[in-house]
Structures are given as C-alpha cells and as structure tokens.
Amino acid sequence: MTRHAVLDNKTHRDLRIRTDAGAELGDDIMATLTVPSEFRRVQAHFPILFRRETGREAFTALAMFGFENGENLFLDGDRWDARYRPLSAAIQPFLIGRPAGGDGPGQIHIDMEHPRIAVTGEGIRLFDVDGMATPYLDEIAGRLGDLDEGYRESGAFYDALLAYDLLEPFSLEVTLDDGSIHSLVGFHIIDEAKLRALGGEALGALHAAGHLMPMFMALASLSQLSVLVARKNRRLAGG
C-alpha cells in the first residue's frame, strides 16, 4: 500500500526518515530502475539489463541486485555493500509528482506508508525547528531532480535503440557452487555486434545526441554479472 502526500513544512515539520539499510526498510529488492544519465556510475557496481514494461512497447533499464524476487545480494544485514546506490533506490520514500496533465513544475511527494518513515525519535529530520529544509532534504531534492530529468530524457535513448535495432533478448542460466541453477530471463541487452557494425554517420548521430556513451556503459556493466554470481555463491556458503 502507498499513501502519497505533497511534502510541506507544516504537515511534515517533525517527520523523520530512516536512512539505514535493511530488508524491513524495503531494500530486499532484486532490481531497481536506472536511467541512462547515471549508467556511468551504475556500471561500476551492478549489471544493467533492459526489460519491456508490462503491456507496453517501451523499455526501461534495471540495475540488478539479485537473481530472484526479494533477493538483494548487496544488502548485508543493515549494511549496503556497494559504494553507490542507484537514484531510484536512494530517494525512497520520496518521488516527484506533477499535475494530472503531466506539465508544470514537479513537487516533492512522500509515501507516508513507506517503512522508512520513522515512528519514534530515530531517523533524520526533513525540516529544522524553523521549518527550513535540512541538508538531507536538500540532497534528496537534488537526487529527485537528477532522476526526474534522466527519466524524462530517456525516451529519446530508447527510441534510438529501437530505431537501430540495438536490443537483443538475453537470458542467463548459472550453475552455482552448491549445484543449484539460477536464471535471469525476460531481459534484453544491447547487441554489441550491431553497435560495432553501425556506420560513421549513425555513430556520429548517436554520439551527438548523447546516446553512445550510455550504450557503452550498459555493455561494460555486463562484466558485473560474474560479480553477482560470486556474491550469490558467497551468500550460499554463509559468507
């Protein structure tokens, strides 16, 4: 259940947010949305795979944390075991809201049913005693802005991938050290052979539009699949 509200310094003057990590705080997720503008940061830690949105032709990109629903191999008890957290995970429980028509400036909304809402004196304040935004809220606002801008710009990136037929189906079946088999199915990756085969004019157009670098970053991120497998094996071994 979610209950979104527009954040304001009167209603939410004393609200605090838990910023630690934990399954009970919603961190037990297999993947989270990522946007092309942050692929450079994401690829250093997580595989980036593409998936078609349910019932739609559009694609989204996902930073992968595990092999099955509810599995986050970067969550170690109450510790986030990576130097980066993708924006869509880092901004919880906040989101950008807009008028029904989709136009106009965004507003910071908050999910009042999210487990990160502190129920006691723990957590970090959003507003100080004078009702001014705390440094934490300023940081969240910046991340929300980055994510919103990246998401709104991503349509052109996916249009380019489809226009040049650069997405190919991808599945991965891994036999782990204990003999169990885990699979990732229903995903897509960038077709490296087709990308390499593009002519200079097409590559120039992709570069000029800012699409070429995120494509390379998505390809580079696939090296993190072996890291994900290693984390799974360590988890199974109790490490």
C-alpha positions as CSV (number, residue, x, y, z in Angstrom):
1,M,0.0,0.0,0.0
2,T,1.1,3.5,-0.7
3,R,-0.2,6.9,0.5
4,H,1.4,9.8,-1.3
5,A,1.3,13.3,0.0
6,V,2.8,16.6,-1.1
7,L,5.6,17.4,1.2
8,D,5.3,20.6,3.2
9,N,7.0,22.2,6.2
10,K,3.8,22.4,8.2
11,T,2.2,19.0,8.0
12,H,5.6,17.2,8.0
13,R,7.6,19.6,10.2
14,D,8.6,16.9,12.7
15,L,8.8,14.0,10.2
16,R,12.0,11.9,10.3
17,I,13.3,9.4,7.8
18,R,15.3,6.3,8.4
19,T,18.4,6.2,6.2
20,D,20.0,2.9,7.3
21,A,19.7,-0.2,5.2
22,G,17.6,-3.3,5.8
23,A,15.1,-5.7,4.4
24,E,12.4,-4.3,6.6
25,L,13.1,-0.9,5.1
26,G,12.3,-2.0,1.6
27,D,15.8,-2.9,0.5
28,D,15.0,-6.5,-0.2
29,I,14.6,-5.9,-4.0
30,M,16.0,-7.9,-6.9
31,A,16.5,-4.8,-9.1
32,T,15.7,-1.1,-9.3
33,L,15.1,1.3,-12.2
34,T,18.1,3.2,-13.5
35,V,18.3,5.9,-16.2
36,P,20.9,6.5,-18.9
37,S,22.3,9.6,-17.3
38,E,23.6,7.5,-14.3
39,F,24.8,4.4,-16.3
40,R,28.4,5.5,-15.8
41,R,28.0,5.3,-12.0
42,V,25.9,2.2,-12.0
43,Q,28.0,0.1,-14.3
44,A,30.9,0.1,-11.8
45,H,28.8,-1.9,-9.4
46,F,25.8,-3.5,-11.0
47,P,24.7,-5.2,-14.2
48,I,22.4,-3.1,-16.3
49,L,19.7,-5.1,-18.1
50,F,16.7,-3.8,-20.1
51,R,13.2,-5.0,-19.8
52,R,10.0,-4.2,-21.7
53,E,7.4,-2.6,-19.5
54,T,4.4,-4.9,-18.8
55,G,1.8,-4.4,-21.5
56,R,3.8,-1.7,-23.3
57,E,6.3,-1.4,-26.1
58,A,8.5,0.8,-24.0
59,F,11.7,-0.4,-22.3
60,T,13.3,0.5,-19.0
61,A,16.7,-0.2,-17.6
62,L,17.3,-2.0,-14.4
63,A,20.3,-2.2,-12.1
64,M,20.3,-5.8,-10.9
65,F,20.9,-6.8,-7.3
66,G,20.0,-10.5,-7.4
67,F,18.6,-13.4,-9.3
68,E,15.1,-13.8,-7.8
69,N,12.4,-11.6,-6.3
70,G,13.2,-10.3,-2.9
71,E,16.9,-11.1,-3.2
72,N,19.4,-8.2,-2.8
73,L,23.0,-9.5,-2.8
74,F,24.3,-6.1,-1.9
75,L,22.3,-6.0,1.3
76,D,24.3,-7.4,4.2
77,G,22.1,-7.2,7.2
78,D,21.8,-3.5,8.0
79,R,24.7,-2.5,5.6
80,W,24.6,-1.5,2.0
81,D,27.6,-3.3,0.5
82,A,28.4,-1.1,-2.5
83,R,29.8,2.4,-2.9
84,Y,26.8,3.6,-4.9
85,R,23.1,3.3,-4.6
86,P,21.1,3.9,-7.8
87,L,19.0,7.1,-7.6
88,S,15.6,5.3,-7.7
89,A,16.6,3.4,-4.5
90,A,18.4,6.3,-2.8
91,I,15.4,8.7,-2.9
92,Q,13.0,6.4,-1.1
93,P,10.4,7.2,0.2
94,F,10.2,10.3,-2.0
95,L,9.1,10.8,-5.5
96,I,8.3,13.6,-8.0
97,G,4.6,14.5,-8.5
98,R,3.1,16.6,-11.3
99,P,-0.3,17.9,-12.2
100,A,-2.7,15.4,-13.9
101,G,-1.7,16.7,-17.3
102,G,1.9,16.0,-16.7
103,D,3.1,19.6,-17.3
104,G,4.3,22.1,-14.8
105,P,7.0,22.0,-12.2
106,G,7.5,18.9,-10.1
107,Q,6.7,18.7,-6.4
108,I,8.3,16.5,-3.8
109,H,5.8,13.8,-2.7
110,I,6.3,11.4,0.1
111,D,4.9,7.9,0.6
112,M,3.5,8.1,4.1
113,E,3.1,4.3,4.2
114,H,6.8,3.6,3.4
115,P,8.8,1.7,6.1
116,R,11.4,4.4,6.1
117,I,9.0,6.8,7.8
118,A,10.4,6.8,11.4
119,V,7.8,6.1,14.0
120,T,10.0,7.1,17.0
121,G,12.7,9.6,17.6
122,E,15.1,7.8,15.2
123,G,16.0,9.0,11.7
124,I,16.9,12.3,10.1
125,R,14.7,15.4,10.1
126,L,13.4,16.9,6.9
127,F,12.9,20.3,8.3
128,D,14.6,22.2,11.1
129,V,12.8,23.9,14.0
130,D,12.2,27.0,11.8
131,G,10.6,24.9,9.0
132,M,13.6,25.2,6.7
133,A,14.8,22.3,4.7
134,T,17.6,20.3,6.3
135,P,20.8,19.4,4.3
136,Y,19.4,15.9,4.0
137,L,16.2,17.2,2.3
138,D,18.2,19.4,0.0
139,E,20.3,16.4,-1.0
140,I,17.1,14.3,-1.7
141,A,15.7,17.2,-3.8
142,G,18.8,17.2,-5.9
143,R,18.7,13.4,-6.4
144,L,15.0,13.6,-7.3
145,G,15.7,16.3,-9.8
146,D,18.5,14.2,-11.4
147,L,16.3,11.1,-11.6
148,D,13.3,13.0,-13.0
149,E,15.5,14.7,-15.6
150,G,17.1,11.5,-16.5
151,Y,13.8,9.7,-16.8
152,R,12.3,12.4,-19.0
153,E,15.3,12.4,-21.3
154,S,15.5,8.6,-21.5
155,G,12.7,8.3,-24.1
156,A,15.0,9.5,-26.8
157,F,17.6,7.0,-25.8
158,Y,15.2,4.1,-26.1
159,D,13.9,5.4,-29.4
160,A,17.4,5.4,-30.7
161,L,18.0,1.8,-29.5
162,L,14.8,0.7,-31.3
163,A,15.5,2.7,-34.4
164,Y,18.8,1.0,-34.9
165,D,17.5,-2.4,-33.7
166,L,20.2,-2.5,-30.9
167,L,18.4,-4.5,-28.3
168,E,18.6,-8.3,-28.2
169,P,16.9,-10.8,-25.9
170,F,19.1,-12.0,-23.1
171,S,18.8,-14.9,-20.6
172,L,21.4,-16.2,-18.2
173,E,21.5,-19.6,-16.5
174,V,24.0,-20.1,-13.8
175,T,25.0,-23.3,-12.0
176,L,26.2,-22.2,-8.6
177,D,28.8,-23.9,-6.3
178,D,26.1,-25.9,-4.5
179,G,24.7,-27.3,-7.8
180,S,21.6,-25.2,-7.8
181,I,20.6,-23.4,-11.0
182,H,19.5,-19.8,-11.1
183,S,18.3,-18.0,-14.2
184,L,17.7,-14.5,-15.4
185,V,15.1,-14.5,-18.2
186,G,12.9,-11.9,-20.0
187,F,15.6,-9.3,-20.3
188,H,17.4,-7.6,-23.1
189,I,20.9,-6.2,-23.6
190,I,22.5,-4.0,-26.2
191,D,23.6,-6.0,-29.3
192,E,27.3,-5.2,-29.3
193,A,27.8,-6.7,-32.8
194,K,25.2,-4.5,-34.3
195,L,26.5,-1.5,-32.5
196,R,30.0,-2.2,-33.8
197,A,28.6,-2.6,-37.3
198,L,27.0,0.8,-37.5
199,G,28.4,3.3,-40.0
200,G,30.2,6.5,-39.2
201,E,27.1,8.6,-39.8
202,A,24.9,6.6,-37.5
203,L,27.6,6.6,-34.8
204,G,28.1,10.3,-35.2
205,A,24.4,10.9,-34.8
206,L,24.2,8.7,-31.6
207,H,27.2,10.5,-30.2
208,A,25.9,13.9,-31.0
209,A,22.6,13.0,-29.2
210,G,24.5,11.8,-26.1
211,H,23.3,8.2,-26.6
212,L,26.6,6.5,-27.4
213,M,28.3,6.7,-24.0
214,P,25.3,5.2,-22.1
215,M,25.3,2.4,-24.6
216,F,28.9,1.7,-23.9
217,M,28.3,1.9,-20.2
218,A,25.5,-0.6,-20.4
219,L,27.7,-3.0,-22.3
220,A,30.5,-2.5,-19.8
221,S,28.2,-3.3,-16.9
222,L,27.7,-6.9,-18.1
223,S,31.1,-7.7,-16.5
224,Q,29.3,-7.3,-13.2
225,L,27.2,-10.4,-13.9
226,S,30.1,-12.6,-12.8
227,V,30.4,-10.4,-9.7
228,L,26.8,-11.0,-9.0
229,V,27.3,-14.8,-9.3
230,A,30.3,-14.6,-6.9
231,R,28.1,-12.8,-4.4
232,K,25.4,-15.4,-4.7
233,N,27.9,-18.2,-4.1
234,R,29.3,-16.4,-1.1
235,R,25.8,-16.0,0.3
236,L,25.0,-19.7,-0.2
237,A,28.3,-20.6,1.6
238,G,27.4,-18.4,4.5
239,G,29.9,-15.7,3.7
